[in-house]
Amino acid sequence: MTTDSLQNEANQENRWILIGPDKARYELKPGSVVLGRSANCDIMLDSPQVSRRHAIIECDGQTCTIYDEGSITGTFVEAGDDSDEGRHQVGNQGYHLKPGDQLQIGDAGFTLVTELINP
């Protein structure tokens, strides 16, 4: 790879996509996305195992962090890479997400992916 192609690759932007249990795709734009059972949530999950306001994902365009909002059943992340990180219970301190991570919110599973934005 040439220096120019490495620099071009570093300058390319990715969009963060959350793929839901029904294969629905949710683009995570900069800002906050609330997941929960309430109709006021950005991503509504119709399940008694999901709290009204279960979790929040905050993105700044480069990174995304998930926080549990005090749910009863918890929010979990399974590392999607080959690291030994394993499964984490997310607290109010948050968890820095990476592409490939698997999210468990109540009984709903999600996968986080990134896609290259074409210049």
C-alpha positions in Angstrom: 0.0 0.0 0.0 1.3 3.4 -0.9 1.5 6.4 1.5 -1.2 8.1 -0.5 -3.6 5.2 -0.3 -3.0 4.9 3.5 -3.7 8.6 3.9 -6.9 8.3 1.8 -8.0 5.3 3.8 -7.4 7.2 7.1 -9.4 10.1 5.8 -12.5 8.0 4.8 -15.4 8.2 7.1 -17.5 5.3 8.4 -21.2 5.2 9.3 -22.2 3.2 12.4 -25.1 0.8 11.8 -27.0 -1.1 14.4 -28.7 -4.3 13.0 -31.7 -5.3 15.0 -33.3 -8.7 15.8 -35.6 -8.4 12.8 -32.6 -7.4 10.5 -33.8 -3.8 10.7 -30.9 -1.3 10.2 -30.6 1.8 12.3 -27.9 4.4 11.4 -26.3 5.8 14.5 -25.6 9.4 13.6 -23.8 11.8 16.0 -25.9 12.4 19.1 -27.9 10.1 21.3 -30.2 7.2 20.5 -32.5 5.8 23.2 -33.5 2.2 23.2 -36.5 0.9 25.2 -40.1 -0.1 25.4 -41.5 3.4 25.5 -43.0 4.9 22.3 -40.8 8.0 23.1 -37.6 5.9 22.4 -35.7 6.3 19.1 -35.6 2.5 18.8 -38.7 0.9 20.4 -38.5 -2.7 21.5 -41.8 -4.4 22.3 -40.8 -6.8 25.0 -41.6 -7.1 28.7 -37.9 -7.8 29.3 -37.0 -4.4 28.1 -37.3 -1.3 30.3 -39.2 1.7 29.2 -35.9 3.6 28.8 -33.4 0.7 28.8 -30.2 2.0 27.2 -28.7 4.9 25.4 -26.0 5.0 22.7 -24.0 8.1 22.2 -22.0 8.7 19.1 -19.7 11.5 18.0 -19.1 10.4 14.4 -15.9 8.5 15.3 -16.9 6.4 18.3 -20.1 5.1 20.0 -20.6 4.3 23.7 -23.5 2.5 25.2 -24.9 3.2 28.7 -27.5 1.2 30.7 -30.2 3.5 32.0 -30.8 1.5 35.2 -32.7 -1.3 33.5 -33.7 -4.4 35.6 -32.6 -7.0 33.1 -29.4 -5.3 32.2 -27.5 -4.4 29.0 -24.7 -6.7 27.8 -22.0 -6.4 25.1 -20.2 -9.4 23.6 -16.9 -8.3 22.0 -17.1 -9.0 18.3 -13.4 -9.1 17.6 -10.9 -11.9 18.4 -9.9 -10.3 21.7 -10.3 -12.0 25.1 -12.7 -9.3 26.2 -15.7 -11.7 26.3 -19.1 -10.5 27.6 -19.6 -7.3 29.6 -22.5 -6.0 31.6 -22.8 -2.3 30.8 -23.3 0.1 33.6 -23.9 3.8 33.8 -20.1 4.3 33.2 -20.7 3.1 29.6 -18.9 0.7 27.3 -17.0 1.9 24.2 -18.3 -0.1 21.2 -16.4 -1.5 18.3 -17.6 -2.9 15.0 -18.8 -6.5 15.3 -19.9 -6.1 18.9 -23.1 -8.0 19.9 -25.5 -6.1 22.1 -28.1 -7.7 24.3 -30.9 -5.4 25.5 -33.5 -7.5 27.4 -34.2 -10.3 25.0 -33.4 -8.3 21.9 -30.0 -8.9 20.2 -28.2 -6.3 18.0 -25.0 -6.3 16.0 -23.0 -3.1 15.5 -21.3 -2.7 12.1 -19.6 0.1 10.2 -19.9 0.9 6.5 -17.6 3.1 4.5 -19.2 6.4 3.4 -18.4 6.9 -0.3 -16.7 10.3 -0.8 
